[in-house]
Amino acid sequence: MIGNALVAPQANTYELIDAKPFAPNLGAEVYGVDLSQPVPDAQFAEIRDAFLKYQVLFFKDQKEIPPEQHVAFGKRFGPLHAHPAAPTMAGHPEIFEIHATKDSKIANGEFWHSDVSCDDTPPLGTMLQIHIVPPCGGDTMFSDMYAAYDDLSDPMKNMLADLKALHSSEHIYKGRYSDRGKADADIDCPQAVHPIVRTHPDTGRKSLFVNRTFTTKILGLSDRESDTILNMLFEHAEHINYQIRFRWTLNDMAFWDNRCCMHRAIWDYWPAERKGRRVTVKGDKPV
Ligand code: SIN
């Protein structure tokens, strides 16, 4: 068994959406919402509440969401975030197209991360709808960073309380999208320093905010100390008990909270194709 952080799943407590817990730790499938249309305010309020409660929502039984509607839904949570390097959809610069084919050199998000944590103000949340689903595989995994923090021992929590870490991106973004027609040799690759333990601005809960894609160094420690502690934290945060694994069906839309969960996309479906559209909402500076 892990953690004092886990709570038993509860039955749907909403009136205008049907939120079914996906696992005891995080995630909910949401039924009864049509994201291809503007969402009424009262239903939106319940979606927002469920997002904060479950950390990642999987909207089921969806039609393909028109790009304008996807962008409009994202903007209801705040201004949108522009990705520093990724290819965008023609005519829709706010939409990042996720696409892997038999010719791809990489697939997006293959290692655990919180989206663009290298930004000074990393994204609050990301909403991804998948339009081409491989015949099998192509799942996305999510890990609960509240539970990962809650399960640390008190001495470890005390040690991490005032530590900050560097999140870098040059090693990730340079040349990454060259096979998708993005000439990015001279892009500006952001880097930022964030607390290792952040407090969620809406829930007030603490979560672990390091990930093996972007977090490269703990400030003030020797390289050996930093590498050792970061590796311990990465392994801890990636423990199977904090994870869920979502299998997509056509037009499912996932909306995850980058402030309190990490994710990882599994590229096990080559040479099959997988394609989707992603809109990302801007977040606060982590504190
Ligand atoms: C990502 O946004 O990191 C990719 C997620 C996915 O393709 O499932």
Residues whose N, C-alpha, C, O or C-beta is under 5 A from the ligand:
A	BS01	SIN	I98 N108 G109 T140 A265
